[in-house]
């Protein structure tokens, strides 16, 4: 009886945690959109300055790379990294728009950007599941908690049987 109650409590805790996934995913999408917008302003300004000088983005970056000036060369490397980050985060944002609720949760668990994830975590406030996605994720968490508790319980029972078999005295057939 105690084991079933503990198992139910574990499953409920997992359900509560998993039910927060849609809200956290929304916070992540918002943080990602802010990051893309911020980087977009930098990229736009660089592209505009390049165009004003009659250069393409690649030509402007090549000028930074070919300079003898260490400051400008380092600035070019940073711009190259900023452009790559902007492209990656833009692709991530596009992917999240089409992923769906469970797909978004999976994407966050497997391929989330660490900096954006940290920003989302700072702003996250847990909420009770009131959407279909929240209820589905709660159900998934409950099932995972239930199954995980069963697996852990079977390990515990096996260890208890092994320990009892080492003790002297009459042996018991079942626990």
C-alpha positions as CSV (number, residue, x, y, z in Angstrom):
1,X,0.0,0.0,0.0
2,X,2.8,2.4,0.9
3,X,4.6,1.6,-2.4
4,X,1.5,2.3,-4.4
5,X,1.0,5.6,-2.6
6,X,4.6,6.6,-3.1
7,X,4.4,5.6,-6.8
8,X,1.2,7.7,-7.2
9,X,3.0,10.7,-5.5
10,X,6.0,10.3,-7.8
11,X,3.7,10.2,-10.9
12,X,1.8,13.3,-9.7
13,X,5.0,15.2,-9.2
14,X,6.2,14.3,-12.7
15,X,2.8,15.3,-14.1
16,X,3.1,18.7,-12.4
17,X,6.6,19.2,-13.7
18,X,5.8,18.1,-17.3
19,X,2.6,20.2,-17.3
20,X,4.9,23.3,-17.1
21,X,6.6,22.4,-20.5
22,X,4.2,24.4,-22.7
23,X,4.5,27.6,-20.6
24,X,8.2,27.2,-20.4
25,X,8.4,26.7,-24.2
26,X,6.4,29.9,-24.6
27,X,8.9,31.7,-22.4
28,X,11.7,30.2,-24.4
29,X,10.1,31.3,-27.7
30,X,9.7,34.8,-26.3
31,X,13.3,34.9,-25.2
32,X,14.4,33.6,-28.6
33,X,12.4,36.2,-30.4
34,X,14.0,39.0,-28.3
35,X,17.5,37.6,-29.0
36,X,16.8,37.3,-32.8
37,X,15.4,40.9,-32.8
38,X,18.4,42.2,-31.0
39,X,20.9,40.4,-33.3
40,X,18.7,41.4,-36.3
41,X,19.4,45.1,-35.5
42,X,23.1,44.5,-35.4
43,X,23.0,42.5,-38.6
44,X,20.8,45.1,-40.3
45,X,23.2,47.9,-39.3
46,X,26.2,45.9,-40.6
47,X,24.4,45.1,-43.9
48,X,23.4,48.7,-44.3
49,X,26.9,50.0,-43.6
50,X,28.3,47.4,-46.0
51,X,25.8,48.4,-48.7
52,X,26.5,52.1,-48.2
53,X,30.2,51.4,-48.8
54,X,29.3,49.4,-52.0
55,X,30.2,46.1,-50.5
56,X,28.3,42.8,-50.0
57,X,28.3,41.2,-46.6
58,X,31.0,38.7,-47.7
59,X,33.2,41.5,-49.1
60,X,32.9,43.5,-45.9
61,X,33.8,40.5,-43.8
62,X,36.7,39.8,-46.1
63,X,38.1,43.3,-45.6
64,X,38.0,42.7,-41.9
65,X,39.8,39.4,-42.3
66,X,42.5,40.8,-44.5
67,X,43.5,43.8,-42.4
68,X,46.7,44.1,-40.5
69,X,45.0,46.0,-37.7
70,X,44.4,43.5,-34.8
71,X,41.4,45.5,-33.5
72,X,39.6,45.4,-36.9
73,X,40.5,41.7,-37.4
74,X,39.0,40.8,-34.0
75,X,36.0,43.0,-34.8
76,X,35.5,41.0,-38.0
77,X,35.7,37.7,-36.1
78,X,33.0,38.9,-33.7
79,X,30.8,40.1,-36.5
80,X,31.2,36.7,-38.2
81,X,30.2,35.0,-35.0
82,X,27.2,37.4,-34.6
83,X,26.1,36.7,-38.1
84,X,26.4,32.9,-37.5
85,X,24.5,33.1,-34.2
86,X,21.8,35.2,-35.9
87,X,21.4,32.6,-38.6
88,X,21.2,29.8,-36.1
89,X,18.8,31.4,-33.8
90,X,16.6,32.5,-36.7
91,X,16.5,28.9,-37.9
92,X,15.7,27.7,-34.4
93,X,12.8,30.2,-34.1
94,X,11.4,29.0,-37.5
95,X,11.7,25.4,-36.4
96,X,9.8,26.1,-33.1
97,X,7.0,27.9,-35.0
98,X,6.2,24.6,-36.8
99,X,7.1,22.1,-34.1
100,X,3.8,21.9,-32.2
101,X,3.5,21.6,-28.4
102,X,5.2,18.3,-27.8
103,X,7.7,18.9,-30.6
104,X,8.7,22.2,-29.0
105,X,9.2,20.5,-25.6
106,X,11.4,17.9,-27.3
107,X,13.4,20.6,-29.2
108,X,14.0,22.4,-25.9
109,X,15.1,19.2,-24.2
110,X,17.5,18.3,-27.0
111,X,18.7,21.4,-28.8
112,X,17.9,24.6,-26.9
113,X,20.4,27.4,-27.0
114,X,22.0,27.7,-23.5
115,X,22.0,31.5,-23.3
116,X,18.4,31.8,-24.5
117,X,17.4,28.9,-22.2
118,X,19.0,30.8,-19.2
119,X,17.1,34.0,-20.1
120,X,13.8,32.0,-20.4
121,X,14.5,30.3,-17.0
122,X,15.0,33.7,-15.3
123,X,11.6,34.9,-16.5
124,X,9.7,31.6,-16.1
125,X,6.8,31.5,-13.6
126,X,5.1,28.1,-13.2
127,X,1.4,28.0,-14.0
128,X,-1.2,25.3,-13.7
129,X,-2.0,23.5,-17.0
130,X,-5.1,25.1,-18.5
131,X,-4.5,24.3,-22.1
132,X,-4.8,21.1,-24.0
133,X,-1.0,21.0,-24.5
134,X,-0.5,21.5,-20.7
135,X,-2.8,18.6,-19.9
136,X,-1.2,16.4,-22.5
137,X,2.2,17.1,-21.1
138,X,0.9,16.5,-17.6
139,X,-0.4,13.1,-18.7
140,X,3.0,12.3,-20.3
141,X,4.7,13.3,-17.1
142,X,2.3,11.2,-15.0
143,X,3.0,8.1,-17.2
144,X,6.8,8.7,-17.1
145,X,6.6,9.1,-13.3
146,X,4.5,6.0,-12.9
147,X,6.7,3.9,-15.1
148,X,9.9,5.3,-13.5
149,X,8.6,4.6,-10.1
150,X,7.7,1.0,-11.1
151,X,11.2,0.5,-12.5
152,X,12.9,2.0,-9.4
153,X,10.6,-0.1,-7.2
154,X,11.5,-3.3,-8.9
155,X,15.2,-2.5,-8.3
156,X,14.4,-1.8,-4.7
157,X,12.5,-5.1,-4.3
158,X,15.3,-7.0,-6.0
159,X,17.9,-5.5,-3.7
160,X,15.8,-6.3,-0.7
161,X,15.4,-9.9,-1.7
162,X,19.2,-10.2,-2.3
163,X,20.0,-8.7,1.1
164,X,17.5,-11.0,2.8
165,X,18.9,-14.1,1.1
166,X,22.3,-13.3,2.6
167,X,20.9,-13.2,6.2
168,X,21.0,-16.4,8.3
169,X,17.8,-17.9,9.5
170,X,14.6,-19.1,7.9
171,X,14.0,-17.9,4.4
172,X,10.8,-16.4,3.2
173,X,9.4,-17.3,-0.1
174,X,7.7,-14.0,-1.0
175,X,8.0,-10.4,0.2
